[in-house]
Amino acid sequence: MSTLQIILVVIVAFIVGCSSVNDQIETYQPIIACSLIGLVTGQLQLGIMLGGSLQLITMGWANVGAAMAPDASLAGVASAIILVEGSQGAKGIGPAIALAVPLAVAGLGLTMIVRTVTVFISHIMDKRAEEADIKGLTAWHFIGMSLQGLRVAIPALLLMMIPVSLVRQGLESMPEWLTAGMTIGGGMVVAVGYAMVINMMSSREVWPFFFLGFALAAIKELTLISLGIIGVCLAVLFLALEGSGSNNGSNGSNGSEDPLGDILEEI
């Protein structure tokens, strides 16, 4: 990489790290982070391909109570840098995906350290607030946010300091069974993520649609576009049934205001 590209990658990594604790800015999502790394390094297509694959893996990752999900921001940035420096083209996407999961776990450790440090920063900000020190309060706010950016930017810079030839040799020396196994493991993480989402939104009203979609997905002639259209139509029908049930209930009906639920209850 050139000096300008290294600077741009560090800036992107810093922004991605800051956005990882700000859900209003989605640049930490792998599809965006990898695409930005690919854009500044002249490998936009590879960045999008890698980001799309990692996005499916991280789709089910979420913080639940005190349990924190692996860090998708560091995984996306670091794996994209490894892919670009590996100079293997599309063949390097598999090893990059294989390295993304352990990188995400490492990023989880870093973000826990940073979050622990920000606890002390919060106490300092409380004192600034009591003293009505708006400038100091704002400064410490940006310091705390900058720590999240540095936890991704510094590892990104260290990765780019590794000679390209060494990165390429390391990727080529990885046995096929290892990369294939970790890629399959990443796919299993996707399945677990979908299962978590389905478990949260499961109800007697949506289960028929789930099984219908499962059956339709097995038909090879149906494309993703056609499945999407069918899904939208079913959603519209479901909302129409709910609307009619609400209207009947407001007119003095003795039903439960959910005709689909009533039918399933009778079955």
C-alpha positions in Angstrom: 0.0 0.0 0.0 1.0 3.6 -0.6 1.4 6.1 2.2 -1.8 7.8 1.2 -3.7 4.5 1.2 -2.4 3.6 4.7 -3.5 7.0 6.0 -7.0 6.6 4.5 -7.3 3.0 5.9 -6.4 4.3 9.4 -9.0 7.0 9.1 -11.6 4.6 7.9 -10.7 2.2 10.8 -11.0 5.0 13.3 -14.4 6.0 12.0 -15.6 2.4 12.1 -14.4 1.9 15.6 -16.2 5.0 16.8 -19.4 4.0 15.1 -19.3 0.5 16.8 -20.8 2.1 19.9 -23.2 4.4 18.0 -26.0 2.5 16.5 -27.1 5.6 14.6 -24.1 5.3 12.3 -23.8 1.9 10.7 -20.3 2.2 9.3 -19.2 -0.6 11.6 -21.3 -3.1 9.7 -18.9 -5.4 7.7 -20.6 -4.7 4.4 -19.8 -1.0 4.8 -16.5 -1.3 6.6 -15.0 -3.8 4.1 -16.4 -1.8 1.2 -14.7 1.4 2.5 -11.4 -0.4 2.9 -11.7 -1.8 -0.6 -12.6 1.7 -1.9 -9.5 3.4 -0.5 -7.2 0.6 -1.5 -8.5 0.3 -5.0 -10.1 -3.2 -4.4 -13.8 -2.2 -4.1 -15.2 -5.3 -5.7 -13.2 -7.6 -3.3 -14.2 -5.4 -0.4 -17.9 -5.7 -1.2 -17.6 -9.5 -1.7 -15.9 -10.0 1.6 -18.2 -7.6 3.4 -21.3 -9.4 2.1 -20.1 -12.7 3.4 -19.1 -11.3 6.8 -22.4 -9.5 7.0 -24.3 -12.8 6.9 -22.1 -14.2 9.6 -22.5 -11.2 11.9 -26.3 -10.7 11.3 -27.3 -12.6 14.4 -24.7 -11.0 16.7 -26.2 -8.8 19.3 -25.4 -7.8 22.9 -27.8 -9.6 25.3 -27.7 -8.3 28.8 -24.1 -8.6 30.1 -23.1 -11.0 27.3 -21.3 -9.0 24.6 -21.2 -10.2 21.0 -17.9 -10.5 19.1 -16.6 -7.3 17.6 -17.7 -7.0 14.0 -15.9 -3.7 13.4 -12.4 -5.0 14.0 -13.2 -8.3 12.2 -14.4 -6.4 9.1 -11.5 -4.0 8.9 -8.7 -6.5 9.8 -10.0 -9.2 7.4 -10.3 -6.6 4.6 -6.7 -5.5 5.1 -5.5 -9.1 5.1 -7.5 -9.8 1.9 -5.9 -6.7 0.2 -2.4 -7.4 1.3 -2.7 -11.1 0.5 -3.0 -10.2 -3.2 -4.9 -13.5 -3.9 -8.0 -11.9 -5.4 -11.2 -13.7 -4.9 -9.3 -16.8 -3.7 -8.3 -14.9 -0.6 -11.8 -14.3 0.6 -12.1 -17.8 2.1 -9.0 -17.4 4.3 -10.0 -13.8 5.2 -13.4 -15.1 6.4 -11.7 -17.9 8.3 -9.6 -15.3 10.2 -12.6 -13.0 10.8 -14.1 -15.0 13.6 -11.0 -15.1 15.8 -10.4 -11.4 15.0 -13.9 -10.7 16.2 -13.2 -12.5 19.5 -9.9 -10.5 19.9 -11.9 -7.3 19.2 -14.3 -8.3 21.9 -11.5 -8.3 24.4 -10.3 -4.9 23.3 -13.7 -3.3 23.5 -14.2 -4.7 27.0 -10.9 -3.0 28.0 -12.0 0.3 26.4 -15.4 0.1 28.0 -13.8 -0.4 31.4 -11.6 2.6 30.9 -14.6 4.7 29.9 -16.2 4.0 33.3 -13.5 6.2 34.9 -14.1 8.8 32.1 -17.8 8.8 33.0 -16.9 9.8 36.6 -14.7 12.6 35.4 -17.5 13.8 33.2 -19.9 13.7 36.2 -17.5 16.1 38.0 -17.3 18.4 34.9 -21.1 18.4 34.8 -21.3 19.4 38.4 -18.9 22.2 37.8 -20.9 23.3 34.6 -17.7 22.8 32.6 -19.3 22.3 29.2 -16.0 22.5 27.3 -14.4 19.9 29.6 -17.5 17.7 29.4 -17.4 17.8 25.6 -13.7 17.1 25.5 -13.9 14.0 27.7 -16.9 12.8 25.6 -14.8 12.9 22.5 -11.8 11.3 24.3 -14.0 8.4 25.3 -15.3 8.0 21.8 -11.8 8.3 20.4 -10.7 5.3 22.5 -13.2 3.2 20.6 -11.7 4.4 17.3 -8.1 3.8 18.4 -8.9 0.2 19.4 -9.6 -0.5 15.7 -7.2 2.0 14.1 -4.1 0.8 15.9 -4.5 -2.9 15.1 -5.2 -1.9 11.5 -2.0 0.2 11.4 0.0 -2.7 12.9 -1.4 -5.1 10.3 -0.3 -2.8 7.5 3.2 -2.6 8.9 3.6 -6.3 8.3 5.4 -7.0 5.0 3.0 -8.0 2.2 5.2 -11.0 1.3 4.9 -12.3 4.9 1.1 -11.9 4.8 0.9 -13.7 1.5 3.1 -16.6 2.7 1.0 -16.9 5.8 -2.2 -17.2 3.9 -0.8 -19.6 1.4 0.6 -21.8 4.2 -2.8 -22.3 5.8 -4.0 -25.8 5.2 -7.2 -26.2 3.2 -8.9 -28.2 6.0 -8.4 -25.3 8.4 -9.8 -22.6 6.1 -12.7 -24.9 4.9 -13.5 -25.8 8.5 -13.6 -22.3 9.8 -15.6 -21.2 6.8 -18.2 -23.9 7.6 -18.1 -22.8 11.2 -18.9 -19.2 10.1 -21.9 -20.5 8.2 -23.1 -22.3 11.3 -22.9 -19.0 13.1 -25.2 -17.6 10.5 -27.7 -20.4 11.2 -27.5 -19.8 14.9 -28.1 -16.0 14.4 -31.2 -16.7 12.3 -32.4 -19.1 15.0 -32.0 -16.5 17.7 -34.0 -13.9 15.6 -36.7 -16.5 14.9 -36.9 -17.4 18.5 -37.5 -13.8 19.5 -40.2 -13.1 17.0 -41.9 -16.6 17.1 -45.6 -16.7 17.6 -48.5 -18.9 16.5 -49.4 -16.3 13.8 -45.9 -16.2 12.1 -45.0 -19.9 12.2 -47.1 -20.8 9.1 -45.3 -18.2 7.1 -42.0 -19.6 8.3 -42.7 -23.1 7.2 -44.2 -21.8 3.9 -41.0 -19.8 3.2 -38.9 -22.9 4.1 -40.9 -25.0 1.6 -40.7 -22.3 -1.2 -36.9 -21.9 -0.7 -36.5 -25.5 -1.6 -37.9 -24.8 -5.1 -34.9 -24.2 -7.3 -36.8 -22.3 -10.0 -37.6 -19.5 -7.5 -35.1 -16.7 -7.4 -34.4 -14.4 -4.5 -36.4 -11.7 -6.2 -39.4 -13.9 -6.6 -39.2 -15.1 -2.9 -39.0 -11.4 -1.9 -42.1 -10.6 -3.8 -43.9 -13.5 -2.3 -42.8 -12.4 1.1 -44.1 -8.9 0.6 -47.4 -10.1 -0.6 -47.8 -12.4 2.4 -46.9 -9.6 4.7 -49.5 -7.3 3.1 -52.2 -10.1 3.4 -51.2 -10.6 7.0 -51.6 -6.9 7.8 -54.9 -6.8 5.9 -56.2 -9.7 8.0 -55.1 -7.9 11.2 -56.8 -4.7 10.0 -60.1 -6.5 9.3 -59.9 -8.1 12.7 -59.5 -4.8 14.4 -62.4 -3.3 12.5 -64.7 -6.2 13.4 -63.6 -5.9 17.0 -64.5 -2.2 17.1 -67.9 -3.0 15.6 -68.8 -5.2 18.6 -67.4 -8.5 17.4 -66.8 -11.2 20.0 -63.7 -12.4 18.3 -60.1 -11.9 19.5 -59.5 -9.2 16.9 -57.0 -11.6 15.2 -58.8 -13.8 12.6 -55.6 -15.7 11.7 -54.9 -16.4 15.3 -58.5 -17.6 15.8 -58.2 -20.0 12.9 -55.0 -21.4 14.2 -56.5 -21.7 17.7 -59.4 -23.7 16.4 -57.0 -26.0 14.5 
